[in-house]
């Protein structure tokens, strides 16, 4: 239930993609991937900061997060 709400908020409010990629057999823990595409690095950073702030404001403990930026023109 919690993940569905979070997925809806992340995709609707921030225009990001959301996928649960680990611990599907546990209800106490989850691993998710959030993907954001942007044509400008500043917009990307701002969006990721907003997503992270939203996730940090929820009723759980986020134990880790990693950001990876991929430039498709490189």
mmCIF file of the C-alpha atoms, coordinates in Angstrom:
data_MODEL
# 
_entry.id   MODEL 
# 
loop_
_atom_site.group_PDB 
_atom_site.id 
_atom_site.type_symbol 
_atom_site.label_atom_id 
_atom_site.label_alt_id 
_atom_site.label_comp_id 
_atom_site.label_asym_id 
_atom_site.label_entity_id 
_atom_site.label_seq_id 
_atom_site.pdbx_PDB_ins_code 
_atom_site.Cartn_x 
_atom_site.Cartn_y 
_atom_site.Cartn_z 
_atom_site.occupancy 
_atom_site.B_iso_or_equiv 
_atom_site.pdbx_formal_charge 
_atom_site.auth_seq_id 
_atom_site.auth_comp_id 
_atom_site.auth_asym_id 
_atom_site.auth_atom_id 
_atom_site.pdbx_PDB_model_num 
ATOM 1  C CA . UNK A 1 1  ? 0.000  0.000   0.000   1.00 0.00 ? 1  UNK A CA 1 
ATOM 2  C CA . UNK A 1 2  ? 2.767  2.429   0.899   1.00 0.00 ? 2  UNK A CA 1 
ATOM 3  C CA . UNK A 1 3  ? 4.725  1.756   -2.276  1.00 0.00 ? 3  UNK A CA 1 
ATOM 4  C CA . UNK A 1 4  ? 1.679  2.294   -4.457  1.00 0.00 ? 4  UNK A CA 1 
ATOM 5  C CA . UNK A 1 5  ? 1.125  5.729   -2.900  1.00 0.00 ? 5  UNK A CA 1 
ATOM 6  C CA . UNK A 1 6  ? 4.797  6.613   -3.280  1.00 0.00 ? 6  UNK A CA 1 
ATOM 7  C CA . UNK A 1 7  ? 4.876  5.377   -6.875  1.00 0.00 ? 7  UNK A CA 1 
ATOM 8  C CA . UNK A 1 8  ? 1.813  7.456   -7.732  1.00 0.00 ? 8  UNK A CA 1 
ATOM 9  C CA . UNK A 1 9  ? 3.309  10.573  -6.148  1.00 0.00 ? 9  UNK A CA 1 
ATOM 10 C CA . UNK A 1 10 ? 6.749  10.151  -7.718  1.00 0.00 ? 10 UNK A CA 1 
ATOM 11 C CA . UNK A 1 11 ? 5.377  9.505   -11.190 1.00 0.00 ? 11 UNK A CA 1 
ATOM 12 C CA . UNK A 1 12 ? 2.574  12.050  -11.037 1.00 0.00 ? 12 UNK A CA 1 
ATOM 13 C CA . UNK A 1 13 ? 4.227  14.923  -9.190  1.00 0.00 ? 13 UNK A CA 1 
ATOM 14 C CA . UNK A 1 14 ? 7.775  14.632  -10.519 1.00 0.00 ? 14 UNK A CA 1 
ATOM 15 C CA . UNK A 1 15 ? 7.296  12.898  -13.873 1.00 0.00 ? 15 UNK A CA 1 
ATOM 16 C CA . UNK A 1 16 ? 9.745  10.165  -12.907 1.00 0.00 ? 16 UNK A CA 1 
ATOM 17 C CA . UNK A 1 17 ? 9.677  6.437   -13.565 1.00 0.00 ? 17 UNK A CA 1 
ATOM 18 C CA . UNK A 1 18 ? 9.455  4.149   -10.545 1.00 0.00 ? 18 UNK A CA 1 
ATOM 19 C CA . UNK A 1 19 ? 10.204 0.441   -10.223 1.00 0.00 ? 19 UNK A CA 1 
ATOM 20 C CA . UNK A 1 20 ? 10.439 -1.938  -7.276  1.00 0.00 ? 20 UNK A CA 1 
ATOM 21 C CA . UNK A 1 21 ? 13.549 -3.999  -7.959  1.00 0.00 ? 21 UNK A CA 1 
ATOM 22 C CA . UNK A 1 22 ? 14.275 -5.838  -4.724  1.00 0.00 ? 22 UNK A CA 1 
ATOM 23 C CA . UNK A 1 23 ? 12.852 -7.445  -1.602  1.00 0.00 ? 23 UNK A CA 1 
ATOM 24 C CA . UNK A 1 24 ? 9.431  -8.065  -3.158  1.00 0.00 ? 24 UNK A CA 1 
ATOM 25 C CA . UNK A 1 25 ? 8.962  -10.973 -0.742  1.00 0.00 ? 25 UNK A CA 1 
ATOM 26 C CA . UNK A 1 26 ? 9.311  -8.737  2.350   1.00 0.00 ? 26 UNK A CA 1 
ATOM 27 C CA . UNK A 1 27 ? 6.735  -6.220  3.517   1.00 0.00 ? 27 UNK A CA 1 
ATOM 28 C CA . UNK A 1 28 ? 9.172  -4.424  5.850   1.00 0.00 ? 28 UNK A CA 1 
ATOM 29 C CA . UNK A 1 29 ? 11.751 -3.544  3.201   1.00 0.00 ? 29 UNK A CA 1 
ATOM 30 C CA . UNK A 1 30 ? 11.938 -2.525  -0.416  1.00 0.00 ? 30 UNK A CA 1 
ATOM 31 C CA . UNK A 1 31 ? 14.460 -1.519  -3.025  1.00 0.00 ? 31 UNK A CA 1 
ATOM 32 C CA . UNK A 1 32 ? 13.274 0.857   -5.705  1.00 0.00 ? 32 UNK A CA 1 
ATOM 33 C CA . UNK A 1 33 ? 14.722 2.646   -8.702  1.00 0.00 ? 33 UNK A CA 1 
ATOM 34 C CA . UNK A 1 34 ? 13.567 6.122   -9.657  1.00 0.00 ? 34 UNK A CA 1 
ATOM 35 C CA . UNK A 1 35 ? 14.541 7.369   -13.104 1.00 0.00 ? 35 UNK A CA 1 
ATOM 36 C CA . UNK A 1 36 ? 14.284 10.959  -14.321 1.00 0.00 ? 36 UNK A CA 1 
ATOM 37 C CA . UNK A 1 37 ? 15.053 12.232  -17.812 1.00 0.00 ? 37 UNK A CA 1 
ATOM 38 C CA . UNK A 1 38 ? 15.856 15.886  -18.474 1.00 0.00 ? 38 UNK A CA 1 
ATOM 39 C CA . UNK A 1 39 ? 17.498 17.905  -21.211 1.00 0.00 ? 39 UNK A CA 1 
ATOM 40 C CA . UNK A 1 40 ? 19.228 20.203  -18.726 1.00 0.00 ? 40 UNK A CA 1 
ATOM 41 C CA . UNK A 1 41 ? 21.502 19.109  -15.866 1.00 0.00 ? 41 UNK A CA 1 
ATOM 42 C CA . UNK A 1 42 ? 20.211 21.845  -13.545 1.00 0.00 ? 42 UNK A CA 1 
ATOM 43 C CA . UNK A 1 43 ? 16.608 20.726  -14.062 1.00 0.00 ? 43 UNK A CA 1 
ATOM 44 C CA . UNK A 1 44 ? 17.669 17.140  -13.469 1.00 0.00 ? 44 UNK A CA 1 
ATOM 45 C CA . UNK A 1 45 ? 19.424 18.026  -10.199 1.00 0.00 ? 45 UNK A CA 1 
ATOM 46 C CA . UNK A 1 46 ? 16.437 20.056  -8.979  1.00 0.00 ? 46 UNK A CA 1 
ATOM 47 C CA . UNK A 1 47 ? 14.003 17.254  -9.772  1.00 0.00 ? 47 UNK A CA 1 
ATOM 48 C CA . UNK A 1 48 ? 16.163 14.633  -8.083  1.00 0.00 ? 48 UNK A CA 1 
ATOM 49 C CA . UNK A 1 49 ? 16.476 16.866  -5.014  1.00 0.00 ? 49 UNK A CA 1 
ATOM 50 C CA . UNK A 1 50 ? 12.683 17.213  -4.856  1.00 0.00 ? 50 UNK A CA 1 
ATOM 51 C CA . UNK A 1 51 ? 12.190 13.460  -5.219  1.00 0.00 ? 51 UNK A CA 1 
ATOM 52 C CA . UNK A 1 52 ? 14.740 12.759  -2.479  1.00 0.00 ? 52 UNK A CA 1 
ATOM 53 C CA . UNK A 1 53 ? 13.125 15.355  -0.177  1.00 0.00 ? 53 UNK A CA 1 
ATOM 54 C CA . UNK A 1 54 ? 9.725  13.760  -0.750  1.00 0.00 ? 54 UNK A CA 1 
ATOM 55 C CA . UNK A 1 55 ? 11.063 10.273  -0.017  1.00 0.00 ? 55 UNK A CA 1 
ATOM 56 C CA . UNK A 1 56 ? 12.864 11.524  3.110   1.00 0.00 ? 56 UNK A CA 1 
ATOM 57 C CA . UNK A 1 57 ? 9.632  13.075  4.400   1.00 0.00 ? 57 UNK A CA 1 
ATOM 58 C CA . UNK A 1 58 ? 7.759  9.755   4.531   1.00 0.00 ? 58 UNK A CA 1 
ATOM 59 C CA . UNK A 1 59 ? 7.154  7.438   7.513   1.00 0.00 ? 59 UNK A CA 1 
ATOM 60 C CA . UNK A 1 60 ? 10.115 5.149   6.897   1.00 0.00 ? 60 UNK A CA 1 
ATOM 61 C CA . UNK A 1 61 ? 13.864 5.178   7.102   1.00 0.00 ? 61 UNK A CA 1 
ATOM 62 C CA . UNK A 1 62 ? 15.693 5.480   3.811   1.00 0.00 ? 62 UNK A CA 1 
ATOM 63 C CA . UNK A 1 63 ? 18.932 3.643   4.464   1.00 0.00 ? 63 UNK A CA 1 
ATOM 64 C CA . UNK A 1 64 ? 20.758 4.639   1.297   1.00 0.00 ? 64 UNK A CA 1 
ATOM 65 C CA . UNK A 1 65 ? 20.422 6.338   -2.039  1.00 0.00 ? 65 UNK A CA 1 
ATOM 66 C CA . UNK A 1 66 ? 22.671 6.543   -5.047  1.00 0.00 ? 66 UNK A CA 1 
ATOM 67 C CA . UNK A 1 67 ? 22.517 8.948   -7.973  1.00 0.00 ? 67 UNK A CA 1 
ATOM 68 C CA . UNK A 1 68 ? 23.892 8.033   -11.376 1.00 0.00 ? 68 UNK A CA 1 
ATOM 69 C CA . UNK A 1 69 ? 23.716 10.490  -14.265 1.00 0.00 ? 69 UNK A CA 1 
ATOM 70 C CA . UNK A 1 70 ? 23.997 9.049   -17.749 1.00 0.00 ? 70 UNK A CA 1 
ATOM 71 C CA . UNK A 1 71 ? 24.654 11.376  -20.692 1.00 0.00 ? 71 UNK A CA 1 
ATOM 72 C CA . UNK A 1 72 ? 23.204 9.728   -23.776 1.00 0.00 ? 72 UNK A CA 1 
ATOM 73 C CA . UNK A 1 73 ? 25.060 12.123  -26.133 1.00 0.00 ? 73 UNK A CA 1 
ATOM 74 C CA . UNK A 1 74 ? 28.467 10.999  -24.883 1.00 0.00 ? 74 UNK A CA 1 
# 
